[in-house]
Amino acid sequence: MIDVLDRWMLESVGNFNIFVGVMTFIYIGSLLVLFFVGKKFGRPDERTNAIYLKIISSMFTTQLIVTAVFISLVDSDIHYFRQFLLLFQAIVFLVGAINAFRLYKKDFN
């Protein structure tokens, strides 16, 4: 799949810009969700520290899995290596944002 996406980005500058735009949208959106949900949790205490630890743990686990898959499945002749690493970082923050939102809904509803 990564090879197909890499070839698709090589076809034109527009495809590359679409990829970077979608990746940036996911990254910034996830950061905003993490920031706003973190503000809604309130001041740091024992309860919120446990919630933050769960969020960071899910993000770290996702980072390990995504990096392992990337290293094991990607060929060495890939052209847009940095863009894929940033995409995977955006996926990690998306997982953290989804987990934060889920924990917020569970604890406050």
Contact map, one row per residue, 1 for C-alpha under 8 A:
1111100000000000000000000000000000000000000000000000000000000000000000000000000000000000000000000000000000000
1111110000000000000000000000000000000000000000000000000000000000000000000100000000000000000000000000000000000
1111111000000000000000000000000000000000000000000000000000000000000000000100010000000000000000000000000000000
1111111100000000000000000000000000000000000000000000000000000000000000000000000000000000000000000000000000000
1111111110000000000000000000000000000000000000000000000000000000000000000000000000000000000000000000000000000
0111111111000000000000000000000000000000000000000000000000000000000000000000011100000000000000000000000000000
0011111111100000000000000000000000000000000000000000000000000000000000000000000000000000000000000000000000000
0001111111110011000000000000000000000000000000000000000000000000000000000000000000000000000000000000000000000
0000111111111011001000000000000000000000000000000000000000000000000000000000000000000000000000000000000000000
0000011111111011000000000000000000000000000000000000000000000000000000000000000000000000000000000000000000000
0000001111111010000000000000000000000000000000000000000000000000000000000000000000000000000000000000000000000
0000000111111111000000000000000000000000000000000000000000000000000000000000000000000000000000000000000000000
0000000011111111100000000000000000000000000000000000000000000000000000000000000000000000000000000000000000000
0000000000011111110000000000000000000000000000000000000000000000000000000000000000000000000000000000000000000
0000000111111111111000000000000000000000000000000000000000000000000000000000000000000000000000000000000000000
0000000111011111111100000000000000000000000000000000000000000000000000000000000000000000000000000000000000000
0000000000001111111110000000000000000000000000000000000000000000000000000000000000000000000000000000000000000
0000000000000111111111000000000000000000000000000000000000000000000000000000000000000000000000000000000000000
0000000010000011111111100000000000000000000000000000000000000000000000000000000000000000000000000000000000000
0000000000000001111111110000000000000000000000000000000000000000000000000000000000100000000000000000000000000
0000000000000000111111111000000000000000000000000000000000000000000000000000000000000000000000000000000000000
0000000000000000011111111100000000000000000000000000000000000000000000000000000000000000000000000000000000000
0000000000000000001111111110000000000000000000000000000000000000000000000000000000000110010000000000000000000
0000000000000000000111111111000000000000000000000000000000000000000000000000000000000000010000000000000000000
0000000000000000000011111111100000000000000000000000000000000000000000000000000000000000000000000000000000000
0000000000000000000001111111110000000000000000000000000000000000000000000000000000000000011001000000000000000
0000000000000000000000111111111000000000000000000000000000000000000000000000000000000000111011000000000000000
0000000000000000000000011111111100000000000000000000000000000000000000000000000000000000000000000000000000000
0000000000000000000000001111111110000000000000000000000000000000000000000000000000000000000000000000000000000
0000000000000000000000000111111111000000000000000000000000000000000000000000000000000000010011011000000000000
0000000000000000000000000011111111100000000000000000000000000000000000000000000000000000000011001000000000000
0000000000000000000000000001111111110000000000000000000000000000000000000000000000000000000000000000000000000
0000000000000000000000000000111111111000000000000000000000000000000000000000000000000000000000001000100000000
0000000000000000000000000000011111111100000000000000000000000000000000000000000000000000000000011001100000000
0000000000000000000000000000001111111110000000000000000000000000000000000000000000000000000000000000000000000
0000000000000000000000000000000111111111000000000000000000000000000000000000000000000000000000000000000000000
0000000000000000000000000000000011111111100000000000000000000000000000000000000000000000000000000001100100000
0000000000000000000000000000000001111111110000000000000000000000000000000000000000000000000000000001000000000
0000000000000000000000000000000000111111110000000000000000000000000000000000000000000000000000000000000000000
0000000000000000000000000000000000011111110000000000000000000000000000000000000000000000000000000000000000000
0000000000000000000000000000000000001111111000010000000000000000000000000000000000000000000000000000000100000
0000000000000000000000000000000000000111111100010000000000000000000000000000000000000000000000000000000000000
0000000000000000000000000000000000000000111110010000000000000000000000000000000000000000000000000000000000000
0000000000000000000000000000000000000000011111111000000000000000000000000000000000000000000000000000000000000
0000000000000000000000000000000000000000001111111000000000000000000000000000000000000000000000000000000000000
0000000000000000000000000000000000000000000111111100000000000000000000000000000000000000000000000000000000000
0000000000000000000000000000000000000000000111111110000000000000000000000000000000000000000000000000000000000
0000000000000000000000000000000000000000111111111111000000000000000000000000000000000000000000000000000000000
0000000000000000000000000000000000000000000111111111100000000000000000000000000000000000000000000000000000000
0000000000000000000000000000000000000000000001111111110000000000000000000000000000000000000000000000000000000
0000000000000000000000000000000000000000000000111111111000000000000000000000000000000000000000000001001000000
0000000000000000000000000000000000000000000000011111111100000000000000000000000000000000000000000000000000000
0000000000000000000000000000000000000000000000001111111110000000000000000000000000000000000000000000000000000
0000000000000000000000000000000000000000000000000111111111000000000000000000000000000000000000000000000000000
0000000000000000000000000000000000000000000000000011111111100000000000000000000000000000000000010011000000000
0000000000000000000000000000000000000000000000000001111111110000000000000000000000000000000000010000000000000
0000000000000000000000000000000000000000000000000000111111111000000000000000000000000000000000000000000000000
0000000000000000000000000000000000000000000000000000011111111100000000000000000000000000000000110010000000000
0000000000000000000000000000000000000000000000000000001111111110000000000000000000000000000110110000000000000
0000000000000000000000000000000000000000000000000000000111111111000000000000000000000000000100000000000000000
0000000000000000000000000000000000000000000000000000000011111111100000000000000000000000000000000000000000000
0000000000000000000000000000000000000000000000000000000001111111110000000000000000000000000100100000000000000
0000000000000000000000000000000000000000000000000000000000111111111000000000000000000001100100000000000000000
0000000000000000000000000000000000000000000000000000000000011111111100000000000000000000000000000000000000000
0000000000000000000000000000000000000000000000000000000000001111111110000000000000000000000000000000000000000
0000000000000000000000000000000000000000000000000000000000000111111111000000000000000001000000000000000000000
0000000000000000000000000000000000000000000000000000000000000011111111100000000000000001000000000000000000000
0000000000000000000000000000000000000000000000000000000000000001111111110000000000000000000000000000000000000
0000000000000000000000000000000000000000000000000000000000000000111111111000000000000000000000000000000000000
0000000000000000000000000000000000000000000000000000000000000000011111111100000000000000000000000000000000000
0000000000000000000000000000000000000000000000000000000000000000001111111100000000000000000000000000000000000
0000000000000000000000000000000000000000000000000000000000000000000111111100000000000000000000000000000000000
0000000000000000000000000000000000000000000000000000000000000000000011111110000000000000000000000000000000000
0110000000000000000000000000000000000000000000000000000000000000000001111111010000000000000000000000000000000
0000000000000000000000000000000000000000000000000000000000000000000000001111110000000000000000000000000000000
0000000000000000000000000000000000000000000000000000000000000000000000000111110000000000000000000000000000000
0000000000000000000000000000000000000000000000000000000000000000000000000011111000000000000000000000000000000
0010010000000000000000000000000000000000000000000000000000000000000000000111111110000000000000000000000000000
0000010000000000000000000000000000000000000000000000000000000000000000000000111110000000000000000000000000000
0000010000000000000000000000000000000000000000000000000000000000000000000000011111110000000000000000000000000
0000000000000000000000000000000000000000000000000000000000000000000000000000011111111000000000000000000000000
0000000000000000000000000000000000000000000000000000000000000000000000000000000111111100000000000000000000000
0000000000000000000100000000000000000000000000000000000000000000000000000000000111111110000000000000000000000
0000000000000000000000000000000000000000000000000000000000000000000000000000000111111111000000000000000000000
0000000000000000000000000000000000000000000000000000000000000000000000000000000011111111100000000000000000000
0000000000000000000000100000000000000000000000000000000000000000000000000000000001111111110000000000000000000
0000000000000000000000100000000000000000000000000000000000000000000000000000000000111111111000000000000000000
0000000000000000000000000000000000000000000000000000000000000010011000000000000000011111111100000000000000000
0000000000000000000000000010000000000000000000000000000000000010000000000000000000001111111110000000000000000
0000000000000000000000110110010000000000000000000000000000000000000000000000000000000111111111000000000000000
0000000000000000000000000110000000000000000000000000000000000000000000000000000000000011111111100000000000000
0000000000000000000000000000000000000000000000000000000000110110000000000000000000000001111111110000000000000
0000000000000000000000000010011000000000000000000000000000100000000000000000000000000000111111111000000000000
0000000000000000000000000110011000000000000000000000000000000000000000000000000000000000011111111100000000000
0000000000000000000000000000000000000000000000000000000001100100000000000000000000000000001111111110000000000
0000000000000000000000000000010001000000000000000000001101100000000000000000000000000000000111111111000000000
0000000000000000000000000000011011000000000000000000000000000000000000000000000000000000000011111111100000000
0000000000000000000000000000000000000000000000000000000000000000000000000000000000000000000001111111110000000
0000000000000000000000000000000000000000000000000000001001000000000000000000000000000000000000111111111000000
0000000000000000000000000000000001001100000000000010001000000000000000000000000000000000000000011111111100000
0000000000000000000000000000000011001000000000000000000000000000000000000000000000000000000000001111111110000
0000000000000000000000000000000000000000000000000000000000000000000000000000000000000000000000000111111111000
0000000000000000000000000000000000000000000000000010000000000000000000000000000000000000000000000011111111100
0000000000000000000000000000000000001000100000000000000000000000000000000000000000000000000000000001111111111
0000000000000000000000000000000000000000000000000000000000000000000000000000000000000000000000000000111111111
0000000000000000000000000000000000000000000000000000000000000000000000000000000000000000000000000000011111111
0000000000000000000000000000000000000000000000000000000000000000000000000000000000000000000000000000001111111
0000000000000000000000000000000000000000000000000000000000000000000000000000000000000000000000000000000111111
0000000000000000000000000000000000000000000000000000000000000000000000000000000000000000000000000000000111111
